[in-house]
Amino acid sequence: MPSILPPLKIRNFTLQYPIIQGGMGVGISWDSLAGAVARAGCGGTVSSAGTGYWNTDNIRLINGRPLKPINFNNSPNLMDIIRSAKEKSQGNGAVGVNILCALTDYERQVKDAIKAGAQYIISGAGLPLRLPEFASGSDVALIPIVSSARVVDLLCKRWKRSGRLPDAIVLEGPKSGGHQGYTYEQCFKSEYQLEKVTPAVLEACRNWGNIPLIVAGGVWDKKDIERFLDMGASGVQMATRFIGTHECDASPVFKQVLINARKQDIRLLKSPVGYPARGVITTPLMQRVRAGVRPKIPCISNCVTPCDHGKESNKVGYCIADSLGDACNGVVDSGLFFSGSNGYRLTKLQSVQELVEKLAGVREDTDIWEEDESYTEKMEDLGPQQSASL
Ligand SMILES: Cc1cc2nc3c(=O)[nH]c(=O)nc-3n(C[C@H](O)[C@H](O)[C@H](O)COP(=O)(O)O)c2cc1C
C-alpha cells in the first residue's frame, strides 16, 4: 500500500488529510457534501452563493428566481447549511465557507458564516481586502484565494494593518472549474499554469511567516497531490472530483452532464462576472450564447457587483444567477454547468469516504478514466474579456 498523506494544520484545527473540498456555488457544495468531506477527515467547504435555492419556503421568488441578494444569498439558509454540515461532520475535519468577494452582500455573509460556526472562510473572485475587518473578534481561519505572488504581498501588507495575516492561502490555477483569476489569454500561457506559478507564491508565503499554501485547479489523484506536496505546498483544494460522489449536493442531472462530457466539451466561456469561467460548453444554453443569441434578461437576484444589475448579463447573453440556479435544479436547457478541465474523467459516483481513502492512499485508486491526448484546448475568439489581472 502506498504511503498515507500527512495532516494539515491551519490556525486552530488540524485536518487528518491535506485536502480541502473547494466551494462550489449555487447548490453544488452545501451541507451534504461539505459535511461528508469533513467527516472523512478533510476540509468541507459550503458555498455561500445562491443559498436561496436550498430551501425556498421562506424565499421571495419572482418567476422562480430569488428576489434580490437577501433572498438569493439567504442568511437563515446559509446558517442552517453550516450548522447541518457541522452536525454531519461528527466533529471530524473542519467545515468552512467559500464567500465570493464579488457578491453584492459580502460583509453580511462573512458575519453570518462566523455566527453559524464556520471554522474557516475561503474568499476569492476579487481581493478580500477587508475580510479581517469583517471577521474581527472571531477566531475563524481566513484563507484568501490568489493568482500570483504579487497578490500575496498586496494582501498581506493590507491585512497586517488589521493585525492579521492569512491563516493559509489558496492558489488557483487555470484548470479550475468556475471563474478564473486570470484573463482568458493568460489561461492558455504556460507561465500561468499552476506548476509554474507555485514556486513564486510559495516563496511569498514563506516570506510572510510560513503561511501554508494550498494549491487548486486540476488536482485529480494522489499522484497529483504528492507532486504539489513535494514542491512545498501544504495541501490541495479539489472540487470537480467531488462532484462524482453520492453526497455531492448537485442534482443527478448535473452529475450526469459531467459524466457525459468529453474533454473538448469543457472549456473557458464568457461570464457576466467579468472573469472567464470554465464549464461545459455543449449544453443548449451555451450553444445559444456561442451562436450569439442575446435575449433580453431581467435582473432579479442582483447577485454580483461586477454585473451591474444585469448590464453584463445582457451583453454576454445569460444571467449567472439564473443559469447556475437552473443547473442546481437540473434544468439542462437553461442551466450552466461549471467543471474543472478534468471533469471528463468522471465516469461514476462513489461515496466521499471511498474517494478520500483513495486520495489519501488508505485504499487503492481503482477508478478508470480515459485520457484524451487528441484534444488540447485552444484560444478561440470569445470577444474582449474583462481583465482579471490581479
Ligand atoms: C461546479 C463548480 C463550482 C464552483 N464554484 C465556485 C465558487 O462559487 N467559488 C469559488 O471560489 N470557487 C468555485 N469553484 C472553484 C473550486 O472551488 C476549485 O477551486 C476548483 O474547481 C479546483 O479545481 P478542480 O475542480 O480541478 O479540482 C467552482 C468549481 C466548480 C467545479
The ligand as an SDF file (V2000), in Angstrom:
LIG
                    3D

 31 33  0  0  0  0  0  0  0  0999 V2000
  -19.1510   23.4440  -10.2270 C   0  0  0  0  0  0  0  0  0  0  0  0
  -18.1060   24.3520   -9.6450 C   0  0  0  0  0  0  0  0  0  0  0  0
  -18.4870   25.4990   -8.9770 C   0  0  0  0  0  0  0  0  0  0  0  0
  -17.5230   26.3370   -8.3920 C   0  0  0  0  0  0  0  0  0  0  0  0
  -17.9300   27.4260   -7.6840 N   0  0  0  0  0  0  0  0  0  0  0  0
  -17.0150   28.1800   -7.0220 C   0  0  0  0  0  0  0  0  0  0  0  0
  -17.4240   29.2640   -6.1920 C   0  0  0  0  0  0  0  0  0  0  0  0
  -18.6170   29.5370   -6.0450 O   0  0  0  0  0  0  0  0  0  0  0  0
  -16.4490   29.9990   -5.5680 N   0  0  0  0  0  0  0  0  0  0  0  0
  -15.1220   29.7010   -5.7180 C   0  0  0  0  0  0  0  0  0  0  0  0
  -14.2710   30.3990   -5.1310 O   0  0  0  0  0  0  0  0  0  0  0  0
  -14.7090   28.6720   -6.4780 N   0  0  0  0  0  0  0  0  0  0  0  0
  -15.6230   27.9110   -7.1250 C   0  0  0  0  0  0  0  0  0  0  0  0
  -15.1990   26.8370   -7.8770 N   0  0  0  0  0  0  0  0  0  0  0  0
  -13.7430   26.5040   -7.9070 C   0  0  0  0  0  0  0  0  0  0  0  0
  -13.4130   25.3990   -6.9120 C   0  0  0  0  0  0  0  0  0  0  0  0
  -13.6710   25.7810   -5.6000 O   0  0  0  0  0  0  0  0  0  0  0  0
  -11.9690   24.8760   -7.0090 C   0  0  0  0  0  0  0  0  0  0  0  0
  -11.0250   25.7710   -6.5200 O   0  0  0  0  0  0  0  0  0  0  0  0
  -11.5140   24.4500   -8.3890 C   0  0  0  0  0  0  0  0  0  0  0  0
  -12.5540   23.9690   -9.1750 O   0  0  0  0  0  0  0  0  0  0  0  0
  -10.4240   23.4190   -8.2240 C   0  0  0  0  0  0  0  0  0  0  0  0
  -10.1260   22.7670   -9.4190 O   0  0  0  0  0  0  0  0  0  0  0  0
  -10.6910   21.2870   -9.7300 P   0  0  0  0  0  0  0  0  0  0  0  0
  -12.1500   21.4230   -9.9180 O   0  0  0  0  0  0  0  0  0  0  0  0
   -9.9570   20.8980  -10.9760 O   0  0  0  0  0  0  0  0  0  0  0  0
  -10.3580   20.3970   -8.5700 O   0  0  0  0  0  0  0  0  0  0  0  0
  -16.1460   26.0120   -8.5050 C   0  0  0  0  0  0  0  0  0  0  0  0
  -15.7760   24.8590   -9.2010 C   0  0  0  0  0  0  0  0  0  0  0  0
  -16.7260   24.0280   -9.7660 C   0  0  0  0  0  0  0  0  0  0  0  0
  -16.2910   22.7850  -10.4950 C   0  0  0  0  0  0  0  0  0  0  0  0
  1  2  1  0
  2  3  1  0
  2 30  2  0
  3  4  2  0
  4  5  1  0
  4 28  1  0
  5  6  2  0
  6  7  1  0
  6 13  1  0
  7  8  2  0
  7  9  1  0
  9 10  1  0
 10 11  2  0
 10 12  1  0
 12 13  2  0
 13 14  1  0
 14 15  1  0
 14 28  1  0
 15 16  1  0
 16 17  1  0
 16 18  1  0
 18 19  1  0
 18 20  1  0
 20 21  1  0
 20 22  1  0
 22 23  1  0
 23 24  1  0
 24 25  2  0
 24 26  1  0
 24 27  1  0
 28 29  2  0
 29 30  1  0
 30 31  1  0
M  END
$$$$
